[in-house]
Amino acid sequence: MQSAIDQFRISIARVRHLIAVHNSLKAQASSVLDLSDMLRASLVLAVSALDYYIHEVVRIGMLEIHRGQRPEPPAFSGFQISLGSARVGINAGQNIDSWLEDEIRQRHSYKSFQKPDNIAEAVRLICDKNLWEAVSINMGRLAKDAKDIKQQLSRIVDRRNKIAHEADIDPAYSIGDRWPIDELLVNEAVDFLEQVVESIHKIL
């Protein structure tokens, strides 16, 4: 599972670098030049890093369970495959690991693991803990604060979706006006996402 967290850390470092480039250019450029899309890109990339981490850590964890290297939670046996895929798996013989890895990738390829409930559902395939209560405690809060953490994550993902799917347009104003964004908002979001992922990884 180390490769999953290593890749996340690299991705977040790249996000922070992009924010730093924005800040440097902003300090030198005229206020007429709008650099805010660099911040929007940073937010989208940060959420993507979370999404990719969950995909990877669940895939790796499921393979470890299959190999007997990790305890099997109840949800693992409920992972669904098609009859056609089952036949391929049976015929794979000694290549069953490769087949299972491909099947996990295919089954999860159309899913996004960004919203709290989707993340918890994915993680249940490899871990039977109450994810968000455990994350809350790991972040130095109380178990009952899990709801606040989930709400904060949802707000970040909702903003990411506005940027990715709605061009961050604010329909209340004139054509072309976008929702405001600044370094503080993005830095706080990136810090929070990093804390969440690092906490999830410790729990797993």
WOHU-V667012 format. One record per residue. N is the residue number from 1. RES is the residue in three letters. NEAR is the number of other C-alpha atoms within 10 Angstrom. Layout:
BEGIN
N:RES:NEAR / N:RES:NEAR
END
This chain:
BEGIN
1:MET:15 / 2:GLN:10 / 3:SER:12 / 4:ALA:18 / 5:ILE:21 / 6:ASP:11 / 7:GLN:15 / 8:PHE:24 / 9:ARG:17 / 10:ILE:12 / 11:SER:19 / 12:ILE:22 / 13:ALA:13 / 14:ARG:15 / 15:VAL:24 / 16:ARG:18 / 17:HIS:13 / 18:LEU:17 / 19:ILE:21 / 20:ALA:15 / 21:VAL:14 / 22:HIS:18 / 23:ASN:16 / 24:SER:11 / 25:LEU:13 / 26:LYS:15 / 27:ALA:10 / 28:GLN:8 / 29:ALA:12 / 30:SER:9 / 31:SER:9 / 32:VAL:6 / 33:LEU:9 / 34:ASP:10 / 35:LEU:15 / 36:SER:15 / 37:ASP:13 / 38:MET:17 / 39:LEU:23 / 40:ARG:24 / 41:ALA:17 / 42:SER:25 / 43:LEU:26 / 44:VAL:21 / 45:LEU:19 / 46:ALA:27 / 47:VAL:24 / 48:SER:20 / 49:ALA:24 / 50:LEU:23 / 51:ASP:19 / 52:TYR:18 / 53:TYR:24 / 54:ILE:26 / 55:HIS:22 / 56:GLU:19 / 57:VAL:22 / 58:VAL:24 / 59:ARG:24 / 60:ILE:19 / 61:GLY:21 / 62:MET:25 / 63:LEU:19 / 64:GLU:17 / 65:ILE:16 / 66:HIS:16 / 67:ARG:10 / 68:GLY:10 / 69:GLN:11 / 70:ARG:14 / 71:PRO:15 / 72:GLU:18 / 73:PRO:15 / 74:PRO:13 / 75:ALA:15 / 76:PHE:19 / 77:SER:9 / 78:GLY:9 / 79:PHE:11 / 80:GLN:11 / 81:ILE:13 / 82:SER:10 / 83:LEU:9 / 84:GLY:8 / 85:SER:13 / 86:ALA:15 / 87:ARG:10 / 88:VAL:14 / 89:GLY:18 / 90:ILE:12 / 91:ASN:12 / 92:ALA:14 / 93:GLY:10 / 94:GLN:10 / 95:ASN:11 / 96:ILE:15 / 97:ASP:16 / 98:SER:12 / 99:TRP:19 / 100:LEU:21 / 101:GLU:14 / 102:ASP:12 / 103:GLU:19 / 104:ILE:19 / 105:ARG:15 / 106:GLN:12 / 107:ARG:13 / 108:HIS:14 / 109:SER:10 / 110:TYR:8 / 111:LYS:12 / 112:SER:16 / 113:PHE:22 / 114:GLN:22 / 115:LYS:18 / 116:PRO:18 / 117:ASP:14 / 118:ASN:13 / 119:ILE:19 / 120:ALA:19 / 121:GLU:14 / 122:ALA:21 / 123:VAL:26 / 124:ARG:17 / 125:LEU:21 / 126:ILE:25 / 127:CYS:23 / 128:ASP:16 / 129:LYS:14 / 130:ASN:13 / 131:LEU:21 / 132:TRP:24 / 133:GLU:19 / 134:ALA:18 / 135:VAL:26 / 136:SER:22 / 137:ILE:15 / 138:ASN:18 / 139:MET:17 / 140:GLY:9 / 141:ARG:14 / 142:LEU:13 / 143:ALA:16 / 144:LYS:12 / 145:ASP:15 / 146:ALA:19 / 147:LYS:14 / 148:ASP:12 / 149:ILE:20 / 150:LYS:18 / 151:GLN:13 / 152:GLN:16 / 153:LEU:19 / 154:SER:16 / 155:ARG:14 / 156:ILE:24 / 157:VAL:21 / 158:ASP:14 / 159:ARG:18 / 160:ARG:24 / 161:ASN:15 / 162:LYS:18 / 163:ILE:19 / 164:ALA:14 / 165:HIS:10 / 166:GLU:13 / 167:ALA:15 / 168:ASP:20 / 169:ILE:17 / 170:ASP:15 / 171:PRO:12 / 172:ALA:9 / 173:TYR:10 / 174:SER:9 / 175:ILE:9 / 176:GLY:11 / 177:ASP:13 / 178:ARG:17 / 179:TRP:15 / 180:PRO:11 / 181:ILE:15 / 182:ASP:11 / 183:GLU:15 / 184:LEU:9 / 185:LEU:13 / 186:VAL:22 / 187:ASN:17 / 188:GLU:12 / 189:ALA:21 / 190:VAL:21 / 191:ASP:13 / 192:PHE:17 / 193:LEU:20 / 194:GLU:19 / 195:GLN:15 / 196:VAL:20 / 197:VAL:20 / 198:GLU:17 / 199:SER:19 / 200:ILE:21 / 201:HIS:17 / 202:LYS:10 / 203:ILE:13 / 204:LEU:15
END
